[in-house]
Structure formats: structure tokens, C-alpha cells
Amino acid sequence: KSDMNSSELILWSDLIISYASSIILEGISRNKPLIYLDYLQINTKEDISWFDNFAGIKKARNSTEAIKLIMNFKKNRSNLIIKNSKKKIILNNFISNKSGKGILNKYYSFYEGLIK
């Protein structure tokens, strides 16, 4: 048992390996190398993440690909960091602007999409 939270672990990490979660967003915002395990799905036809559609996120499509990316991490570190142009697009889709304008509309649209 540890009192550390995910934010602390992300700060200390050299590489983030995750499935669809807010950990990906925090890793992107902190310029951490990232491997997204998009093959970890319960139902491949219905289990779709917003992260699946973003270019720039290095996706491992199976365990062999994930292991290869990890093994080559030192050589490919810079390829696993989201470039600033892609970073802005990704974060703007999940986080409102700095003034907070539009955040309620984003939440409303998100939840409305879930019930349709």
C-alpha cells in the first residue's frame, strides 16, 4: 500500500504505458513518452476509446508490439512523446480552454453521446 497518487507516479516515470484513461492525458500534458495499449478491450466491436482516433499517440496493437516498443524505448524515446501540434489537438478535445469557457458544453455533449 502506498500513499502516492497517479500524478506523483507520472512525474517520476520514464515511460507511461496505459489503456484509455486520464493517465494518458496527464502524461501528454507532462511531455512523457507514452505507449497506448489499444488492444486491451473487452469487446473489440463496442469498446472504442476517444484515444483510438488521435494521430501522434503511439499505439501498440498487440502484446508483441508493446514489448518491442518497450525494448526499444531508449532508441525511440522521442518518438513516444506527443508533438506539440498533436498535443494541443488532443488536449483541446478533452480539456476546455484556460478560462474554462465551454467546459459545461463539452461535458454535456460527452454524456449526451453516451446515452444515444
C-alpha positions in Angstrom: 0.0 0.0 0.0 1.3 3.4 -0.9 0.1 7.0 -0.3 1.4 8.0 -3.8 -1.2 9.0 -6.4 -1.0 8.6 -10.1 0.2 12.2 -10.6 3.2 11.6 -8.5 4.0 8.3 -10.3 3.6 10.1 -13.7 6.1 12.7 -12.6 8.7 10.1 -11.7 8.1 7.8 -14.7 10.4 7.5 -17.7 7.6 5.9 -19.8 3.9 5.7 -19.4 2.1 2.5 -20.6 -1.7 2.7 -20.3 -5.1 1.8 -21.7 -7.7 4.6 -22.2 -7.7 6.7 -19.0 -6.9 10.1 -17.7 -3.4 9.0 -17.1 -2.8 9.3 -20.9 -3.9 13.0 -20.8 -1.7 13.8 -17.8 1.2 12.0 -19.5 0.7 14.0 -22.7 0.4 17.3 -20.8 3.7 16.5 -18.9 5.5 15.5 -22.2 6.1 12.0 -21.0 6.8 9.2 -23.5 3.6 7.2 -23.9 2.5 3.8 -25.3 -1.2 3.4 -25.6 -2.4 -0.3 -25.4 -5.4 -0.1 -27.7 -5.6 -3.9 -27.9 -6.8 -4.2 -24.3 -10.5 -4.2 -25.0 -13.3 -6.2 -23.5 -15.4 -6.2 -26.7 -13.5 -5.1 -29.7 -16.6 -4.1 -31.7 -18.1 -1.9 -28.9 -15.2 -0.9 -26.7 -13.9 2.2 -28.5 -11.9 4.9 -26.9 -11.5 8.5 -28.0 -7.8 7.9 -27.9 -8.1 5.5 -30.8 -8.7 8.3 -33.3 -5.8 10.6 -32.5 -2.7 10.6 -34.7 0.5 11.1 -32.8 -0.2 8.7 -29.9 2.0 5.6 -30.3 -0.4 2.6 -30.3 0.6 -0.9 -29.5 -1.9 -3.1 -31.4 -0.9 -6.3 -29.6 1.4 -7.5 -26.8 4.3 -8.3 -29.2 4.2 -4.7 -30.5 4.0 -3.4 -26.9 7.1 -5.4 -25.8 9.0 -4.3 -28.9 8.2 -0.6 -28.2 9.3 -1.0 -24.6 12.5 -2.9 -25.5 13.4 -0.1 -28.0 12.4 2.7 -25.6 15.9 4.2 -25.2 16.3 4.5 -29.0 12.7 5.6 -29.7 12.1 7.9 -26.6 11.5 11.0 -28.7 9.0 9.1 -31.0 6.9 8.3 -28.0 6.4 11.9 -26.9 3.4 13.6 -28.4 4.5 16.5 -30.7 3.2 20.0 -29.6 0.9 20.3 -32.7 -0.8 17.0 -31.9 -0.7 17.6 -28.1 -2.8 20.8 -28.5 -5.4 19.0 -30.6 -5.7 16.1 -28.2 -5.9 18.2 -25.0 -8.4 20.6 -26.5 -10.7 17.7 -27.2 -10.7 16.7 -23.5 -9.9 19.9 -21.6 -11.6 23.3 -22.1 -9.6 26.5 -22.7 -7.8 28.1 -19.8 -10.7 30.5 -19.0 -13.0 27.5 -18.5 -15.4 28.7 -21.2 -17.2 25.9 -22.9 -16.4 23.2 -20.3 -20.0 22.5 -19.4 -20.9 22.2 -23.1 -18.1 19.6 -23.6 -19.3 17.6 -20.6 -22.9 17.8 -21.8 -22.0 16.6 -25.3 -19.9 13.8 -23.9 -22.7 12.4 -21.7 -25.3 13.0 -24.2 -23.3 10.9 -26.7 -23.2 8.1 -24.1 -26.9 7.7 -23.9 -27.6 7.9 -27.6 
